[in-house]
Structure formats: structure tokens, C-alpha cells
Amino acid sequence: MRSPSDHHAYPTHWEADVVLRDGGTAQIRPITTDDAQRLVSFYERVSDESKYYRFFAPYPRLSDRDVHRFTHHDYVDRVGLAATVGDEFIATVRYDRIDARGMPAAAPADEAEVAFLVQDAHQGRGVASALLEHIAAVARERGIRRFAAEVLPANTKMIKVFTDAGYTQKRSFEDGVVRLEFDLEPTDRSLAVMRGREQRAEARSVQRLLAPGSVAVIGTSRTPGGVGRTVLRNLLDGGFTGRVHAVNHAFPDDMERLEPEGVPAHRSLRAIEEPVDLAVVAVPAERVPAVVAECGDHGVQGLVVLSAGYAESGREGRDRQRDLVRQARSHGMRVIGPNAFGVINTAEGVRLNASLSPQLPNPGRLGLFTQSGAIGIALLSGLHRRGAGLASLAGIAGISTFVSAGNRADVSGNDLLQYWYDDPRTDVVLMYLESIGNPRKFTRLARRTAAVKPVVVVKGARHTGSAPTGHAVPTTRIPDATVSDLLRQAGVIRVDTVTELADAGVLLASQPLPAGPRVAILGNSESLGLITYDACLTEGLRPLPPHDLTTAAAPEDFRRALAEALTDDASDAVVVTAIPWVGDGSARALATAVREAAQTSGPGPAKPVAVVHLEIQELAEALAGTGGEPAPGTRRIPAYPAAERAVRALAEAVRYARWRQEAAEPGRVPEYDDIDEAGAAADIQVLLAPAEGASAGTGEGTSGGAGEGAGGETGDGAGDRTSVGAESGASGASGTAGAGPGDDMSPGVELSAADTQRLLARYGVSVLPALPAPDPDTAVRAAERLGFPVALKPTAPHLRHRADLGGVRLELGGEPELRRAYAELTDYLGRPEELGLVVQRMAPRGVDTVVRAAIDPAAGAVLSFGLAGAPSELLGDTAHGLVPVTGRDAAELIRSIRTAPLLFGWRGSKPVDTAALEELLLRVSRLVDDHPEMVAVDLEPVVVAQHGLSVLGASARLAPPPPRTDLGPRHMPAY
């Protein structure tokens, strides 16, 4: 009898690139029949002790039968994965499905025996842990729910791999063997373990790029000029503490040193007799593959590829870019670029300027990442002008590390967030992004980083609707407004311009966070004080009346007034305004006075201070610390040439401080006793069966191959999955995540009203009944059944939720009114069969709102809330949050829209039941989170009254569930 597994082809989606504990990379892939010789060679390099631990007996070599068994798999009941570097195996893992007696079995048996073997030279790199994550995901996909492993007690390393994984497990000891059994369902602990390993590995991979012991610049020209020679010159001028090599195949055979730089010159990397940690590649794109191969053979740890001619140049370039990443990773190397500007590390023990920046910035507390070389140049130049500080003392706008990633084919902003998260030299993260291919992962990493240090982001390409040329990222339909909400929910400070990025960065890097929104204003110009006051009101701050020191104020007057403001409990921050004065006075004296007052602010929490000056550049330089070295420990004060810029930066600090305070006590996802999760799952299985049958053969599931990229913002193939929005996506386009179901071409089921209501009821959400009214007599009978007064409304797609077209009749108190309304609608809008008229009992009066949930392939499930009606849609006044939302998230969603006052008693109206609204949001969030097949839910309108609410309309769509990318194993993006 043929096993069903005989039909399973090679599962390409199980292939994955991973970052290991030491920062190197490896590929994980299924073992095939073509791997026989690789397996034999791998086994020969394994020590006798490791072989003994694997087979519980001396086992010097594999027999032909062993090789056949270990390379022939059905990819269902017997699966083998290998971790490879180059073309060689460095580790293997396999599972065999077993029954309750431990004998080979097929489905529905849900247990498997698992075994590992890691080459001794690669033990301690975290290879086994990565393989366990992937083989567990494969097993779950194939219906296996539990692993069993037998390990010798002396094999403590392998026992630790299993026990540290975080799965629920059981341990026993019998016949001299430790038997471990563990469930494969992800737990909070297993996810935490996986993400902790991910962070440490990716941070280490970035650290290897930013702190190399030696650098080779490949493509250094013999004559001054050119990209390679410029980078070499910048490395030397910046005082790089490691070794530098110039490489060019055109160098003469007898050339030993490149002059006047005096660095060793080599025709090829092979001629260098010592290790090279980082290679800067500045050769034409067609020559890069040969250079990468040479770097891999030499053991180079990472590449900075400055060469252009890749994805930014079209289809051929995109293919070249994919090949570059594959080739580099096959040798265990990470890549910054291609088309990169370079990297900078100002640490005193490194002083790396492997970039096209003509000078090494002075050290500071800002970590800077850009996806654009031009923006990178502008930011570095602008921060330098703001006062980069003295070489001996970190400045107000100094840099800790800088990466300009170009096409970011491999290393991305996600990797830098992992690195900066616990980097002691970085206090503030600044990022210029043009694409966020995986918003879910980015927001997860940003939320964790923002809990300990500010993350400020400016995003370009907001309105183009597509990724910039050269950025290979999955398609996402999330509008920019939704992205903003998701970033805000994660604690990210999003600004609109590069100038605002620098403004916020220097304030956050130099000043304490404000305790609240109250701002004291003082200065020598009443007019400038009033402008600052107005700017505070515009930004939602609470300014105190400006303290005018008059134009005759001396530096001592400023010092005294600032000291008083800093000790005043009525303020949380201070803005000092200054205009040029007539007569005696020095900008440097004023700067000294301001710094002294800020330094001795008295008891209580420190307050941020910002200075607004008009045409006093010398004051800004003195406050930043340039032009003369202040005493050690002196507080530096950011200065701004416009009140609006200073206040906007301060307002961002206030909002961030509030978020951080709230994030310290995270909300929770409440439990509801009346939720019937199992019943909903059974309903969904029945309702989705036709769609799953139609989609059979379109592709296997995924074990995480489409998961979050451990090395970048994207996950492979994420853009090929379902992406749908709420049913009325066209009419509810006010920033709603996703598109309408009609826009999606993937298999799925549009639920009937009855099925939708039954599913919602499983989660405690009731929909006010509506009965069809195909003719006036039926309408009357329906109204009598429901009870007058009633509403009469159409359900035709082009008329749904369009009260502005006059298609809804409310408060119909009896049969005559109902018949008259029926006649008017059919005369005005069309025949009854075209309108799909229904009769519905009137709900208590209140505020009409809209609740939606939709799946985006990159972001996952997004919950949206707003008020119903054209004004809200036109203004884009909708709030969004990632599912699952907590109680705190739900409350914030309701209060974050601009029209929220309508819910809380605007202009004397009665406040509505926002507690009931919050509960509805939480229940819908639970429904979508528990059942990812619910790819779209639309509740419109939801009428919120003084007491309770009524859901008047509901629609839903089911589809085969997209991959839960946040639960998959670690996986770098594949392009």
C-alpha cells in the first residue's frame, strides 16, 4: 500500500538562512538523496565521542544502509534537516514518527523521535538550538505534537539544548538513558527563549561588522580618487585601530605597499597571510561574485558592498542581488548593502570609518541607521553642524555607530535594533526608513527597544504605494496612517522630516525625560515667548504664561530665572528663548549661565531644558560644547533656531515619556467565560472546507519559511499570502488596514449573515436581527415579528452604509409609515430585488461607530476603530492596533481618534458606554487572534448608547490561515 507521503515533493519552504550564536550564518535545508557523499564526509569529521553520544556505542563509520536511511525521507513521517556552511554539513537532525510503543508509524500518530549530531568544530555556536526550532516547526506542520529523545547522561550539552528550549516537557531515567518528552506547541517561555537567542545572535552579527580587527578594501585604485581609495583614506584618517589592507588585482606583482598611505598592498585576498574580519567591496558588480568567493574561502566575517548595479537597476540587478546574498550566506557572512554608503563606529578602541563620509564623527550617544546614502550624508553633516562636540568629550549630537545599508539586501534596520537594544554606547536610536517589509517584527523589536531607549523614525516613500527601487520586500496593503498607529503603539517616535529626526535626537540624547506636559517659558523677548506659547498649545502641551525678562536681561538674569523655573513644581520642562541684545553681553556668557542653572536644578527629578534663539549661532555652539571645552560632567543644552522646532521635539519627548511610563505596567488580554473557542473552531472548519478543497495543490503549509526575517524587516514569501480587509473596504477606506474582500484573489469564503452572526455569538458578540423584506407585505410581517418601531434599509453592496444617499428610513412606528417608506425607497433607488431591503428593530440612540479587523500578510491581524460616516472617512480618522489588543490598547484606540470627544459628552451630550465598546474591541480581537482563518471582520454600524451598544451590521470572510510568522522559527529573509 502506498503511503500518502509518497506524493510529497521536496519542501522548498523549509529552507532557511539563520544567524548563529557567534554572529555567523548557516543554511538549514531538508536532506535529499543527493547528499550521500556530504553526509559521509560530515560524519568522518565528527569525533568518536560525539558519535558515541549519538548512537550509544562506538560507531566509526556509516554503512551504506545507514547512508541510504539518513538521506531518503518522505518529508512526512521521516524528515532530516542539515545545517550547512558552504557546501558542507556542519550538523544534522532527523525525526521518525512513532506510535505509543515506540515503533515506526504513520499519521494519525502524533509523536516522533528526534536525534541530533553536530560537528565538534561547530559545537557551542547554537546550531542545535536553531535546528530544534526548525525541526519542531516542520513536525507541527506534519501533524506531530510531541517529540521524544533519548540521551546519555554524560551528553550534558544536548540535554541542555532540550531543557533550555522552553517547551513543556517530561523527563525520566531508565536503563542508563535519559528520556525527554516535550510538547511542540509554542509556549510563552519557548517564544521568549527563541526571541532572546535571536536578539543575541543578530546583535553579535552586527557587532562583528562594526568592530573588526582588520579591514580589507577590495577595489582600491592605484591613483588617488575612486570609491575604494576614498574609503581607504577615510579609514586611515579616522584613526582605525585595527589593520588595513589594500587589495586590487591590477597592482603590480612587486608592489608591497600602497603609497602615500603606507598600507600593505595585495593583488588578491589570498595573499594576505592573516585573518580579515571585514571586507569593503568597491569593484564593478560583475566582479563581485569572484570577490565574495575569495572572501568566503579566506574566512572573512562580513562584507560592506559599496558597488551599485543591483536591484536598483532592474530585473537583472535584482537577480544579481539575490545571488550576492545567497553566496555570502553560504560562507557564513553577513552583507551591508549593496549600493551602501558604509559603516562608522566612533568607539575609542575601534574608530572605524568604512564609509564615504570624509570624516569620522565625534563620539556621542546617537545610533543612526539610514536606507539612503544621500540622507545619511545629510544627517551626518547636519549633526556635525549642530555641534558634534570635542574629540575629548562626547558632544550633544555625537554618533555612537552609523550604518547606511543601501538596498539592505541582508543587514537591515531590524538587525540594528537588535544591536542597539543593549549597546551601552547608544542612548537614542535614529532611523531613516523607506520601507518596512515586516511591520509585525519591526514593531515587536521597536517596542522592546523603546522600553529602554528612544527610537525615532522618519519614513520616506509614504505616498508612493510601493517599495523604493532596490528594496526587495513583500507587498503590504497597509496605509501609511495605519503604519503610524502601529509605530505609536510600539512606542516609536515617528517624525515627518530629517530635520525633525535630528531635532528630537539631540534633545533626547542630552536631556532627561519630562515628567509631564507642563512647560515653563522664559526669555528676553515677549513676542518670541508668545510664539513659543502658541507652539506648545498646538503640540498638545500645557504651557505656563511666558516670563518676559525684557530685552535688558543680562546672563545673570537668565541664570536666576531658569534656576527658579527648574525648582518650580508647576512645570515639567523649560524652554529658554533668546534674541540678540544691544549693548554689553556675550553669547558664551549666556550659554555658561544657562548651563550652570541647568546643572544645579535642585531637588526632585531633573527637567529637560531647550533653548530657542534667533540669529545667535554662537550661543548654539557654546551650549553644544564646541569652541571651548567645558568642565567634565557639564550638561549640554540643545538649541533651536525656531520655537516650533524646539517645542515639537519637546512634545515628542513628553509623549514618549508617557508611553514608557504606561509600558512599564503592560496591559493584559482579558479572559471571558462565555467565549466558545472550540465551537467557533468547529464552525470554521465546516465553513472553510469548500475553500480548502479548492486550494488543494496550491502549495504546502509553512514551518516558518515565510516567517519573520531574523535579519531584516521582511520574511520570505510573506507577500504571496492572503491579504484582505473588511467587506466594505471601499466605503470604510479611512485608513483601514487591508483592502476589501473583493480585492483579494485568494481562496476564501464570504460568510452569510447567519453564519457571521453565529460565529460572533460564540465570542459574546450579538448582532441585532434583520429580516429580509422582498415586498411590502413581508416587510410588515417582519416588523410585527420584531416589534415596532423599526428601520428599513438596503443591503445591496453599493448602498450599504450609505445613509447619505437617503437609503435608510428610521423610527417607522407602524404599518402605514413602513409601507410609505418602502414605496419611497423602491421608487427612488430601484426595484426591491436590486436593493435587498431588510427590516430591523430600532436600537437605542447613540454614536455610530465602526469596528474592523483585517489580515495583512506582513503585519498580521490589525484591529481598527473609528466613527461611522463620511466626515471620519474623509479625514482618515481611524485608529489601528496589532492583535491581540490588551485592555489598555482598547481604551487607547477609542480615545486616540480626533472625533473621540463625541463619545465622552461633547457640547452637553450624554457620554456613551465606552466600557461596552472596549469590551467589544477585546472580543473581536480575541476572535481573530484565536482563529487566524478569520481574515476579515466588519461590524458597521455599532451604535454605542448611554448604556450598552448594538451591532446593526456584520460581515466576515474566512480563508486558509496565513502563516503565524511571529510563532515560526528564527529565519533570515530570503529574496
Disulfide bonds with the S-S distance in Angstrom:
none
